[in-house]
């Protein structure tokens, strides 16, 4: 089962690459079929095998020899790894499928926001709706917890966005709402805090190395996603550790 989940993750990761590439451009993620963006040649089955196709061609298009971004195998391997890790943590349960959906969306958001500085509404709005429906149908968290998860973290980031103009985008606010609908307000706020901590460390390090300046804009979405993933896998451990500090 572990191998199956990893392979399914690789396949889903291949589809996420399509979303990452096409969604910011406003293109359909269904049509046209996968093709080389340089020469336009429609890709065959042998060109669409996750990771292996990239390795077999040396990271180049089989038809025009154009270099293929390393992002493609990275996304596929990352998705495969998280699918396997989620299965090992949650087993074959409702939570597994819910979090696999959320993790897939977070991977897409991370790469899109990093490259284009946007978080598409076509990802966040459906996630918010699905999170509420999941809470109602599967009852893995209560609908009240889901609603609080949508409202409280997004309201906090909205306040930050108004106070610090340009430091936070509305895409980040909607992303927090989407994550909160799945995870509840406490885990989501903790994830935002962890993500902010990572972002601060990386931002200060890059400034110290002279790679970026004080006014360089850094996308916050990837750090929110990192914090959320950490809470998905280690949230219970982190909360127990925190509570034990006061016992």
N, C-alpha and C positions, 0 to 999 in steps of 0.2 A: 504493500500500500504506500509506503514511503516513496518508492521509486515512481509510482503512478502519480502521486501528488506533485512531485518535483517536475515530471514531464508535463503535466497539465499546466503547471506554473510557467514553464518555458513557453508553451503554446500561447497562454494568455498574455505573457510578456511580449510575444511577437505582435499580438493584436494591440497591446498598449502602445507599441511603437507607432502603429498606424494612427492611433488617437493623438499621440504627442506631435506627430508630424503634420497631420491634416487639420485638426480642430482649430488651432490658432489661425489658420489660413482661411477658415470658413468652408473648407471642402468636405464633401461627404466621406464618412469613414467606411462606406460600403462600396461605392462606385467612384472612379473606375477601379478595376482589380489592381493588385499590387504591381508596380512597375518601377523601373529605374527612373529617378527624377531627372537624370541627365540625358540619357538617350531615349527614354520613353518606352523601352522594350518591356513587354509584359513578362513578369517573372514566372518561371515554371515551378513545379513542385520541388524540384531539386534545389531551387534558389530560396525556398521558404522554410527550410528545416532550421529551427532555432539553434543558434550558436554554431552548429556544424557547417552550415552553408557559408557563414562568415569566415570560418577557419579554412575551409576547403579552397576558397578563392583568394586567400591572403588578404581579406578585408577590402576586396575590390569587386566592382561589377563584372560579372562573367562575360558581358557583351561589349562594354565600351571601356573597361579597365579603369573606370572612375573610382576613386577611393570612397569607401563606405564608412560612415561615422562609427566609431567604437561604441557609441551610445546604444546601438542595436543589441549587441550581445550583452552589454552591461544590464540593460533593462530586462532582458530575457532571463539572465542568471539571477538577478535580484528578485524578480517575481517568483522564479522557481524556488529560491532559497526561502522566501517568506511563506510561500504556500506550504512547504515542508515543515517549517518551524511552527506555523499556525496549527497544522495537523498534530504535531507532536505535543503542543500545549493543550489544545481544546478537544482532540479526538474527533470522531465522526459525529459531530453535534450540530445543532442549529447555529450556535455561536460561531462555529468554524466557517460556515458559508457566509454568514453576515460579515465577519471580519475579513474574509477573503475578498469580498466585494469592496469593503472600505479600504483595505490595503491596496488593492488594484487602483482605486481612484486616487489614493494618496501618491502612489508612484507616478501616475500620469500628471498630477498637479505639480509635483516636485520638479519634474523635467520641463514642463511647459512654463512654469513661473520662472525657473532658472534661465531659460533661453529667451522668453518673450516678455517677461515681467507682467504677465497677466494670469488670472485664474478664471477660466471660462465658466460662465453661468450654466452652460450646458452640462457641466459636471456637478456644480454645487447645488443647483436647484433640484435636480432629480434625487440627489443624495438626501436632501432634507426630507423630501416626500417619502422616499424609501425608508428612511430611519424611523419615521412616525408609523408607517405601515408595519414595519418589522416589530416595533414595540407592541402594537395592537394585536397582530396576528400570532407572533411567537412568544410574546411576554417574557423575553429574556431580561428586559428591564421594564419597569412600569411606564405607561404613557406619560405620567406626571414627571418621571425622571428624564424621559426623552424631551419633553417640552422645556423643562428647566435647562437641560443641556443645550438646547437650541438658543434659548433667550439669554442666559447669564453670560456665557463666554463671549458671544457676539456683541452683547451690550457693552461689556468691558472693553473689547477692542474698538468698538464704535466711539466710545468716550476717548480712548487713546488717540484715535484717528482725528478727532475734532481738536484735541488739545495740541497734538504735535502734527501740524499740517505737513503732509507729504511723507510722514514716517510710516504710515499704515494705509493700505488701500482698502476699498470696499470689498475687493475680492477676498482679502484676508478675513474680513468680518463674516462674510458668507461661508467661507471655509470653516471657520470656528463653529458656526451654527450647524453645518453639516456633520462635523465630527461629533459635536455635542449631542446631536440627535441619536447617534449610535452608542456613545460611551457614557452619557450623563455629564452633569456639570463639573463634578469634582475631578474626575479623571481628565476631562478636557482642559480645565484650568491648570492642572498639574502639568499636562503635556505642553501647554503654551508657555508655562514658566520654564520647563526644561528646554524647550525650543529657543526661548529668548536667551537663556544662559549660553547655549551652544552658539547662537548667532552673535552674541556679544564677544565671546572668546575668539571666534573666527574673524569677526570684523576688526577687533582690536589687533589681532595678530597680523592681518593683511595690511592694516594701516602702519603697524610697526615695521613691516618689511617694505613699506613704500609701494605696495602693489595697488592700493586704492587710496583715495583721499578722504578727508572728513565729510565731504559733501557727496561722495559716491553713493548712489542708491543701491542697496542690497535687497533682493527679494526676500520677504519674510515667510512666504508660503512654504518653501522647503523646510524651514526650521519648525514651523507648526506641524508639518507632516512627520518630521523626525521625532518630535516630542510625542505625538499621538501614537506612533508605532512603538516607541519605548513603553508607553503606558499600556498598550494592548498586551505586550508580552511580559512586562515587569511591574505593572501598576500595583498589583496586590502585594508584591514583595516590597516595593518602595513605600507604600502606605503603612504596612506593618512595621517596617523599619522606623518610619517617622513617628508612629504612635508609641513605639517602644522607648523612644528617647524621653518620653514624659511619664513613663511608668516606673 
